[in-house]
């Protein structure tokens, strides 16, 4: 098989041996090219959750149109004249308009860059301005976010009477998606604002990025949530979002209200570029897709990140990235003076700088796989980053074969910056390959987390639930891997004794690269499992959830349940018993959380109710015996309380 891959503005060709098994992963077919102007006009004529632009703006209003810089090229020279023509017809003259280039922390655009972005004609007509994150005189302090990010925004953006955001939408390796809100922060923000926002990518404990910071995810993504919060300081009147095909042409567009139109474009990007892969490969060859996507190593890392999803553990990756602009950051290489992930993570936590998160992500990959880089970078610099330099595809292929088995699978990704491959690893193969290691790490992690707990929710409670859950899972035929993970992690963020992040379980699993489908399943079990009051329905939807919930409830019954109840009551300084304080059947989680009853009342408010709430038949049989023991204990307790025994 012969391939030809983009490399800067050129192509590199390569011929595989005849017997080599090769799979090529490309974005969805966009061979039927859209009429770009028609696509733009349709979006502008049919805005999402917004009036048409012509019904928003007024004659003479100072208007700022924000566009991305050269690293986010989106055919702005095509749509800007169309947008400005509409503004002109509404009485907004050329002198009322500023085109603001959202450079973020990137290098400023040159005159040639500006001509490329807006076109010769518009450049002569309209004022085009670079956003410079280092120019404090051009910034205004707006306040701070709930995460403590000090928000400095471009003065022209803040003082405009109308703000229109435009740009392309792509997957972003830690913000979820690019474009949209990112045009404001980091696009038009001060350097310290960008640095503080990006620092949220670093997990506070694990030597990795935050597990919710990944391609295509905005839910609970701390970076995305923080940058979206900066939007409260300005008014965005209208947006135009562009989806490009892999040839660099406009494929689709949405317009209107910022978040609604952005989400619609993100959905389109997922359909176009999120591609299934049957299984991980021994060798992955990825091209960024040429200029400008391989302009520097910072931009090239996005392709490495995408391709890494498809690489087997200890596999080999060959990366084509010309990097004619070098590294793309003055401080990037400094991070590699930290020889280990632990040291780099500590340094980033102590003194975060922009692109430090990319250095951590690159080192993490380089420690897990062999990555060979074909580029114009100095080989010494490539080696310093933990990568292996090569001059040609032929040389890289021979280097790769040295570390591969005699027979190996090969995957080629021609457009790595755009293509987001995914593997459905909820398979027996994944569990067989990684399951035991993940379980062992999880056991060690939970032990550390619960070692100082004295409320009856310690490691040995978790251990008993884990053992019982495995017993029930075998009898019921439940998915053992999901059951074990959920049982081990079920108390990690229990509100009764910890103020840990409610997504602590899913954060841990994501840090261990557990497939997302399993993470979602475990997260649902952990979030539903806890007893939240006698009047609250906590029914599980899956067999695995029912098994783990039964195991947890059984540990609140019988002799162990009695011992734990008194341990918990003591940790909360509760009365042992008072005949004057009656049990309460709590109807809401809030009532249950705020209860101040006695330890004995807890038997009536929870423990004695559990027998009828078991999900599985094996658990019901065990619960019957333990329930009887609870009754016998209470009868004896009250006899002794009243002096009858």
N, C-alpha and C positions, 0 to 999 in steps of 0.2 A: 504494500500500500504506500502511495505517495501522498505527502501532505505539504502544504505551503501556509506558513503562519506569519501574521503581522509582526513586524519588529521595527519600532519607530515609524518612519515613513517608507520602509522597505518591507520585503518579505524574505523569510528563510525557508528553504525547501529541504525535505528529508524523505528518504525512502527506507521503509521498514524491511527487515528480512521477510522472506516469503511466508514463513510459518508463524509470524508474530500475530497474536490475537490483539486486535486494536478496536476500541470503541470510541467514536467521536460524539461529543456532547455539544450541541449548538442550541441557541435560543429558538423559539418557535419560528416557523417559516413566515417571513414578511416579504416574500418575493414580489407580491402584488403591491407595488408602491402606491401610497396614498397621495392624493393631491394636497400638498402641504398647506396651501392657502385656504382650500376648502375646509380642511381639518381645523385650522385656526378660526376661521369665520364661524363655523358651526359651534365651536366652544364659546366664543364671545357672544354669539346670538342666543345661546341657551345656557346661561350660567346656572350653577348649582347653589341652591339656598341663598340666592342673591338677586337683586335687580340687575338689569343690564347696565354696563358701564356708563352708557349715555344717560341713564336716569339717575346716576349717582353724582357725577361731576357737574360743576358749574363754571360758567365763563370766568376766565382770569385766575382760577385757583392755582396756587403754586403746587406742582405735582412732581413727585419723585417716582421714577420707575426703577426698580431694583432688578439688576441682572447678575447672573453668576460670572465668575472670572473664566480665564482661558482653560483651566483644568476641568471645568464643568460645561464645556461647549454644548449648546442646545439649539443651534440655528437661530440665535437671537437676531441676526441680520435679516432673517426672513420675517419674523413676526413683529419686530419693533416698528417697521414702517406702517404695518396694518393697524397696530395699536395706536400709534401716534396720529394716524389719519383720523381715527375715530375721535380722539381727543381734540384735534384741530376743528373738526366739525361741531364740537360742543362749545367752541369759543375759547379753548385753552391753546394759546399760541406756543410756538416753538420756544420763545424766551421764558415762558412759564414752566418749562419742563426741564428737569435734570435727570440724566441717566446715571444712576449710582452703581458702580461695580462692586459687588459684595465679595471682596477679596478674603475676608476673614483674616487669618494669620498668614496667608500666602503672600508671595512677592507681589508688588504692585504691577499692574499691567502697563506695558510700554505703549507708545503711540501705535506701533504696528498691531499690537494685541487689540487695542481699542478699535482700530479700523476693521479688524477681523470680526470683532464681536458685534459692531453696530452697522458696519458698511460705510463706504466713503461718503455717500450722500448725507446720511444722518449725522455723521461725524462733523460735517461742515455746518449743519443746521442747529444741532442740539448740544447743549453743554454736557459733556461726559466727564464724570468725576470718579477717581479712585477712592475707595474707602481704605484708609490707612489706620490700622488698629493701634499703631504706636504714636500717632499724632494726637496728643492729649488736648490740643487746642480745638480739634475737630470733634471732640466727644462731649457728651452730657451725662452726668451721673443721674440715674433715674430712680435708684432705690436698690433693694436686694430681694432675692427669692427666699422661699422658706428653707432652702438648703444652704442659704448663706452666700450665694453668689452675688457679688456687687455688680450691678448692671450699668455699664457705660455703653451708650449707643451713639451712632453717628448723628452729628448736629443737624445735617441737612434732612435726615430721615425724621428726626423728632419735630423739626419746625415746619415740615411740609404740611400743606392743607389737605393734600390727598396723597396716599401711598398705594402704589401698585407693585406687587411682587410677581416676578416672572422667573421661570427657570425650569430646568429638566429634573425629572424624578428618577432616581436609581436606588437600588438597595445600598445601604450604608452599613459598614461592618460593625459599628458600635452604636450608632444613633438609630438604627432600624431602617430608616429611609432618608435620603437626601432631599434637598429642595424644600419648598413650603416654609415652615417655621425656621429652618436652618438658614434661610436667606437673611433673617434678622439677627439671630445668634446661632452660629458665630459670624455669619456673613458681614454684618454691619456693626459688630460689637468691638469694644476695646480689648486689648491683649489680655489684661488680667481677668476680664469677664470670660473670655474664651478659655483661658487656662483653668479657671475655677470650674467652669461647666464641664470641660473635658476630664477634670480630675475625678468626676463621678464614675468614670469607666473603671477605675481600679477597685477591685473588691477589697474591703477593709481587712479581711482575714486570709483568704486563699491567695496564692501567688499567681493570680490570673486576672483577666478582666471580669467585671461584674457579670454574673451569669445571665442577667436580663438584657445586657448590651450585646445584641447580635442582629445579624442581617434580617430585615423584614419584621422586626419586633419593636413596637412602641409601647406595649402594655407593660406597666411597672418598670419601664426603662428609665433609670435615673437621669441619664443625659437628656433624653427626649423630654421627660417631664420638666426638667429644670429649664431647658431652653424654651419650651412652650410657655412656661410661666413668665418669661421675659416679655411675652407679647402683651401682657397687661399694661405695659408702660407706653404703648403706642397704639394707634388705630390703623389697621390695615383695611383699606376700602375695597380692594379688588385683587384677585390673583389670576394668573395664567400659568398652568403647569403643562409641561411638554414631556411626552414619552417618545424616546428616540428608538429607531430600530438599530440593529447591529452594524448597518452600513452608514449610520450617522444621519439618517433622514428623519423628519418628523413623521411619526407613526400614529400618534393619538394626542389629544389635548383635552384638558378640562379647565374650566374657569369658574369664578364666583367666590363664595365665602372661603376663607383660607383653609380651615381644617377639613371642611366637607369636600371641597374640590381636590384637596391634596390626597385625602383618603381614596377618592375615586380613581385618581391617577396611580396611587400605590397599588390598588387592586389590579389595574391594567399591567403594571410592571411585574407583579407576581405571575400573572397569566403568561406574560411574554418571556420572562427570563428565569423563572423558578422551574428547574428541569429535574425530572426523576432520573436516578441512576440505579441500576439493578444491584450492584454490589461494589464495595471498595476495591480499588486496584492496587497492584504492587508498584506500578509506575504511572505517574500522572505527568503529562506534558501540558503546560499551560502558557498561552500567550495572553498578554494583557489586552490585545486587540489593536496594538500600535499606538501612534501618537494621537491625542495627548495622554492616553491612559497609561503609558509607560514613560512619562516625562521624567519621573524621578522615582527613587525607591519608596518614598512615602505613598505615592499613587500606585506603584506596582504592588505594594503589600496587599491591596484590596483583592487583587487577582490571586495572590498566594493564599489569602484567607479563604476565598471561595473554593479554590481547588483542594484545600486541605480537608474539606468535608468528605472528599471522595477517596482519600489516601488511606491505605491499610496502615496499621501500626507498624513502625519501623520500615515503612515503604520509602520510595525515592520520588522526588518531584524535580522536574526540569522546568525552569521559568525563563521565558523570553521577555526581557524588559530592557530596552536600550538605555534608559536613564540618561539621556543626553543632557539633562539639567542637573545631573548629579544626585545627591541625597534628597534635596528638597527641604532641608532643615539644618540650621547651624548647630543645634544642640543634640541631634539624634545620635550621633556616634558616641557621645560622651556616656550615654547610658550603658554601653557595652563594656565600660571599664568595670562594671559589676559582673563578676564572673559567673554568678548563679542567679536563677530566678528569684530565690529568696532575698538575695542582696539587692537585686534591682527593684523588687517589690517594696522592700524597706526604704530604699532611696526615693522611690516615687511617692510613698506615703509621707515621707519627711519633707520633700521639696519637689512637688510635681511641676513639670514644665510641658508645654505643648509638644506633642508627638512622642512623649515618653511612654504613653500607653501603647503606641504602635511598636515601639522598641520592645516592650514587654511581650506583646502578642507575637512578634517575630521570633524572639528568643524562645518562647514557649514552643513554637512549631519546630525550630531548629534543634531543640533538645529531643524531640519526639520522632524526627524523620531526617533523612538526608536531603538537603535542598541544594540543587545545582543551579546557579544563576548565570545566564548568558546576557551580558550587558557591556556597556562601555566604561563601567566603573573600574577604578584601580583594583586589581586582584587583591591587594593587601587590605583594602577597605571591605571587600566582599568577605574575606576570611575573618576579619574583625567582627563582622556581624553574625558569625557562626555559619555562614553559607560557603558553598564551594564554587569558585569561579571557573568558567569555561568560555571559550571563544566562539565555538560553533556547536550546532546541534549534534554533529557527528561525534565531537569530542565529549559532549555532555552525555550522549547515549552510551558511549563506551565506559565512562565513569560510573554511570548508573548500573550497568550490567555487572560490575564488580561486586555490588552489594545485593544483587537480586538472585533468586533461585534460578535453576536452569530453565524452568518453564514459568512464565509470569504474565499477568494480565496488564494491558496498557490502556490508559484512558487519555484522550486528547481533548483539551478544552480550548478552542481557537479564540474565544472572546471572554477571557476570564474576568475582566472588570464588570461585564454585564451579566454573565451566566451565574446563577445561584443554584448549584446542584444540591440535591438532597437524596439521602438513602433512607429507606424505611427499614431501620435496624431493629424493629420490634420482633425480631426473628430468633428462632432457636440458635442460629449461628452466632448472633451477637452475644446472647447470654452465655453460650458455651465459651466464647472467646474472652469476654470481659466480666461476666457476671460475678464470679467468685472473688476477683480482685476488688470490684466495686463494693461488694458486701463487706469484705474485710476492712476496707478503708472506712466504710460507713460505721461499722462497729467501733472502730478506734475513735472516730469523730464524735459519736454519740457518748461514748464513755467519758471523753474529755469534757463534753458539754454538761454532763449530768453528775460529775464526780462530787460536787459540793451540795447536792440537793438532799435535804433531810425531811421533805414533806410527804414522803411515800411515792414520789415520782422520780426516784433515782434510777441508776443504771439497772439495778436488779429488778425493778418493776418492768422496765423495757425488756430485759432479758426474758422474764416470765411470759410477757405478752408475745414476744417473738417465738418462743418455744410452743406456746399454745396455738398461735396462728399457724405455724407450720403443721401442727397436728390436725387442725381443722381443715387446712388447705388440702392435705393429702386425702382426707375423707371426702371432701366436697369436690375435688378436682379443679381447684382454683389455680391461677397462674402463680407459681411459687415465687418467682423473682419479684413480681409486683407486691405480693403479700409480705415477703421478707423486708423489702425496702420500706413499705408503709408501716409495718410493725416497729421497725427499728427507729423510724423518724417521727412516730406519731405524737410524741410529747415534746418535740424540739422547740415549739413555739407556743406551748400551752399557756394561756393567759393567767392560769391559776398560780403559776410560780415563776414565770419569766416574762421579761419585756422584750424578748427577741422579735426580730422581724417576722411577720406572719408568713412570709414566703421563705423562711429559713430552710425548710426541707427542699423546696424546688431549687433554691440557690445552690445548696450543696450538690444536688444531683446534676445540675447544669455544669458545675465546676468539674465534675467527674465525666463530663461528656456523655451522659446517659441520653438516649434518644428522647426527643421532645414528647412523643406520644406517651411514653412511660412516665415522664415527669408530670405531664398533665393528669394522668391517672392517679399517681401517688398523691399529688397536690389536692385533688378532689377528695380522696379518702381522708387525708390528714385534716382538711378543712371541715369535713362533715362529721368526723368520728366522735368528737367530744360530747359528753352529756351537757346539755345547756338549759336544763330545767324540765320538770315533769310534764309541763304542758307544751313543750317544744318538740316538733317533729325533726328527728335527725336520721331519717331513713337513707340507707345507702342504695345507690343505683346499680352497683356492680357486685358480682359474687366476691371478688377480692376485698371490696370494702366491707361487705357483710361479715366476712371471716375475721378481718382485723378488728372490727368493732366488737364482735362477740368475744374475741380474745381479751380485749381491753376491759370489757364489762365483767368478764369472769374474774379478772384480777381484783375487782372491787367487791367480790362476794366471798363467802366462806371465811376460814380463819385468817387468810392473808388480807382479805378485804377489811376485816375488823381491825387488824393491826395497822393497816394503812390509814384507816379512818381516824384513829386516835393520833397517829403521827401527824396527819394533816391538821387536825384540830389543834394540836399542841403548837404547830408551826404558825398558826394564825391566832394563838392566844385565846381560843374559844373556851367557854364554859364546858365542863364535862356534861352536865345535865341540869336543867331547871324545870320543874313541873309547871312553872308560870309561863314559860316560853313554848308556844305550841309550834308544831311543824307547819310549814307553808308549802303549798303546791305551786311552784313558780311557773308563770305563764309565758315569760319572755326571757331571753338570755340576759338582758339587763337586770331583771329582778334576781336571777340566779347569781350573777356576779356580785350584786350588792348585799346578798344575804348576810345576816350576822347571828344566825341561830346557834344552837348548841351542837356538840359533837353527836350526841345521841339522836337529835332531830335529823341529822344527815342520813341515818338509816331509813327514816320514813320519807325523806325528801328525794332519795335516790336509790340506795342499796336494795331496799325491799321491792322496788319497782322493776328491777332489771330482769328478773326471771321471765316476765311476760314480754320482754322486748328483745329477746334473742332472735337472731335471723336464721340460724341453721339448726337442723335437728340434732347433730352431735352436741352443740353448745347447750341446747335446751335440756338434754339429759344431765350434763355436768352442772348446769345452773340449778336444777331441781334439788340436788344434794346440797349444794352450797347455800341455797336459799333456806333449806331446812335448818342448817347449822346457824344461820343468822337468827332465825326465830328462837332456837333453843338458847342462844347467847342472850338475847334480849329478855326472855322470860327469866333466866337466872339473874340478869342484871337488876331487874326491877324487884325481884324477890329480895336480893341483898340490899338494894336501896331502901326498901321499906322494912328491913330487919326481919324478914320472914325466913331467911336461910343463912 
